[in-house]
């Protein structure tokens, strides 16, 4: 069996997923594409030699009988609209983060999925498929390090890798949101409060058109009292991701990415990554293969759910509010629907 995939939005990440599905994932094929840029779809069909249709609208694509799974890689503002349309047409959905731009849009997605009667949507938080994070969760769940007490995370992006109109809130919704989601998964509990601190601004922020605050420090507290301290720096020395989990009996640390050691000039050195794709491209491959295997065998999706996307969005909103007020903000979720409590 072959899962037939339609892709909405053919920018960098959309094309990346198209290439992945067509050339590296077994049990999936791209049968439909749509992009707002005229001829973009036709150009990629020719480039990758696809047996696919270039649709005139995303509405036509999600309604097609030749599509089983809709991959939503359009601009963030369209994530909710396209995902809901796909769910209403009983299509499976893979939507890149964020799930939606507002809490209200997230809740509409939850309702649309509930109407289908089964789990139909997965959010593109790929870190759950990274071997390092999987091992961290094993140490936590097994009790090897005892009950988690606190976490220290670091999310650094490469110097001047952001557009010049980048704003402080984007460091939350586009960068820190990965830590929001993965720690939520690691600990298996909801967040209670968020507080954002503004350290001394890096001088590079003067090169931006906006009043970008960089770096930032975010502290989240879970319902049981675990504290998560994260440094977010989008103009750092490279792409560098860290996560240390401190428990009552020990500490588990996310391993550094393997790199060849260069010895030269009386020095030893290793490279630091500069791009997120280098760090997590393999995790995306594993994620899509898992989706293909599950759908082809009639099993339920197991990655980040609509509820996880909703939780991340509400938590991000609280962080942005804290950016504005300078205060500790409460994170208030709706009561988790029974539908999502039943997901494994």
N, C-alpha and C positions, 0 to 999 in steps of 0.2 A: 504493500500500500504506500501511497505517496501523499503527504500533506501538501495541499495546494495553497500557496502563499501569495497574498496581495500586499504590496508595500505602498503606503501613503506618505509621501515626502521623500524626495530623492536627493537630499543634500549629502554632506560628508558621511554622517552616520547612517543615513538611509542607503547610500551606495555600499557602504561597508557591510551592512547586514545583507544586502542583495548578493554581494560577492560571497559572503560567508555561507548563506543558505544554498546558493547554487553550486558552489565549488568545494565546500568543506563539510557540509552536513548531509548525512544519509537519511533518506525517508522524507525529504522535503524538496520542493521545487517552486520557483517563482513563476506564477502563471498570470500575474496582473500587476501593473504599476500605475501610479498617478503622481504627478507633481504639477504645481501651479505654473511652473515655468514651461512655456510651450516647447514641445519637441524633446524635453528632457527625458521623458519616459521612453520615447522611440529611440533616442540616442543610446540609452543604456541597454535597451533590448538588443540593439545591434552590437554594442561594445562587448556584451557578455554572451552573445549568441543565444538568447533566450527564446523559448517557445512560449511567448507571453503576449498579453494584450495591453496596450497603452490606453487607459480609460480617459474619458473627457472630464470626469469629476470623481471625487471620492465616493459620492453617493452611488454612482454606477458600480464602482468597484466593490463596495461592501454588499451590494445587492446581487452580485454575480453568483450564479450556481457553480462557477468554476473556481471559487475561492473558499477555503476552509478556515484559514487563519489570516487575520489582518494585522500587519506590522505597522504601527503608528510612529513614524519618525518625522512628522510635520512639525511646524513651530509649536512651542509650548502652549500657546493660546488656543490651538486647535485640538489638543489632546483629548479633552473631554468630549467635544462635539463629534469627533470621528469615532472615538471608542464607543460612545452611546449608540451611534448609528450602526456600528458593526454588531454590537450586542443585540440591538433590536432586530437585526437580520440573522440572529442566531449564529454568528460567526465567533470563533475564538479570537482573542485579542492579545497581542504583545505590544505594550505601549512603553516607549522610552520615558524615563523620569523627566519631570515630575508627572504624577498621575493626572493632575489638573492644576489650574492656577488658583483656585479658591476652594474653601471647605465646601461651599454649596455645590460646586461642580463635582467634587469627589463624592458627595452624598448622592447626587443624581446617577453617577456611575454605579454606586453600590446598589441602588434601586433597580437599575437596568439589568445588572447581573443577577440579582435575586429573582427577577422575573423569569430568567431562563431555567431556573431550577437546579443549576449545577455550576461548578466553578468554570468560568470561561475566560478569565483575564489574568495576565501576569505582567508585572511592572519590571522594567529593565534595570533593576539593581543587580549588577552582575557579581558583586563581591561574595555573595553566598556560595558561588561556585569556584571561588579561589581556594586552593589547597591550604594556604596559611590560615584563612578565616575558618575553614572547616575544622582544622586541627584545634584552633582556639576554642571553638564551640564544644569539641569533644572533651577538652580538659575541664571546661565549665560544667557540662552536663554530667560528667562522670564523678564530679566531686574531687578530682585530683588536686585542685588548688584550694579546696574549701569554698565556702560561700563568697562570691565576689563582693568586694567592698568599694572599689573605685577603679576607674579606667583612665588612662592617659592616652589620648589620640593626637595624631598630627596629620594634617592634610596640607601639604605644600605643593603649589603649582609653580611652573617655570617662570622666571623673570620676564615680564612684558609679553606673556603669552595670551593676555586678555585684550579684547578690543578697547580702544581709548574711551568709549562711552560706558564702560563697566561701572556699575554702582555697588555700594556696600551691601545691599540686600541680595545681590546676585551671589555673593560669597556664601550666603546661607542656602538659597534655593538651588544653586547649581553646583556648589562644592561641598559644603558641610552636610547637605542632605544625605550624602552617602554614609557619613558617620551616624546620622540619625537612624537610618534604616538598618545598617549592619549591627549596631549595638542593640537596637530593639530586638533583633533576631538572636544575637548572642545571649542576651540576658533573659529573653522570654517574658518581659514585663513592660508595662506602659510607663511613660514619663509623667512626672508631676509638675515640675517647674523648669524654667529656662532663664538664664541670665547671660547677657553678652557684655564683655568688657572691651574697651578700646585702648590698647597699649599705645605707645609712641608710634606715630605714623612713619612708615618708611619714606625716605625722600623721593623714591621713584613715583609715588602717588602724585607728585607735582606734574608729571607728564600726562596725566589723565585729564579728560575734559570735565570730569565730575569730581566731587569732593569724596573720593574713594577713601574709606578707612581700611588700611591694610598694614599690619595684620589685625586679626581679631581673636579673642579668646572666648569660647562658649562653654558654659557649665550647665549640664543637664542633671536633674535629680530624678531618679525613678521612684515608683510608688513605695518600694521597700527601703529607700534611702541610699541606694548606690549613687555615687557622684561620678560623672563623666566629664573630664576636662579636655577640651580639644583646642589646639592651636590651628587657626586657619590663616594661611599666608599665601596669597595668590601671585606674589612676585618674589618667590624664593629662589634658591640656588639650583633647583631642579624639581622634578616630580618625585616627591618623597612621602610615603604613606607609612604611618606607625600606629600600633595599637597594643598597649600593655594592659593586661587585666590582673589586678592585685586582689588576691583572695586571702582568706584567713590562714591558709596553710602554705601558700606559695604564689608565684607570679608566672603568668604565661605571656609571652611576647610574640607578636607577629614577626616571622623571620624576614630578614632582609632579602631582597631579590638577588639570586646568585649572579656573580659577575667575575670575569677573569681578572686575576690580580696581575698588574703590570709592574715589573721591577726594572727601574731605569734611573740613571742619574743619582744613585744612592738613595732612591726612594721607592716605596711600594704604594700603588694606588689602584683604586677600582672606580669604574664609571658609575655615575648617578643618572637614572633615567630622566628624560626630559618630556615624555609624552605619556598620557594615561593609557594609550593603546598598547604601548610596549609592556605596561604593567598588567593590564587586565584583558588583553585580547584573547588569551587562552580561556579565561573564565567565560567570556561571551560564547566561545565555541562550545564549551561544555554545556552552557545553559541552553543554547538552541538545540543541541543534540538531545538533551534531556526532554525538551518539549516535544521534539519529533518522536522520540521513543515512546513517550507517555501517550501521546495522541494516537499513534499507530497501534498501540496495544490496548487502547480503551481505558487507560488509567487516568487519574485526576492530575491536573497540573500541581506542581509542588513548590514552585518558586514564590517570590514576593507577590502577595495577593492585592486585591483592591483595598482591603482593610489596611494592609501595610502601607500602601500608597497614601491612603487617607491619614493614617497616623503620622507619616512623615510630613505631609502638607500642613496639618494642624500644628505640629511641633515647630516647623519652619516659621509659620505665622507668628507663634509666640516669641521666637528668637528675633524676628524683625521688629515686633512691637517693643521688645527689650532694647533693641538698637536705638529706638526712638525715645523711649522713656528713661533708659538707664536703670530701670528697676528689674527685680525678679518677677517674671510673669508666669501665671498659672497656665497649664496645658489642659484644656477641657475637651475631652472626647465624648461623643455620644455613647450610650450603652452599646456594647458590642452585640450586633444582631446574632441570633441563634444560627443563622445561615453560615456566618463566618466562624463561629465557635466550633462548628463541625469539621472544618478543614484540618487536615493532618499537618 
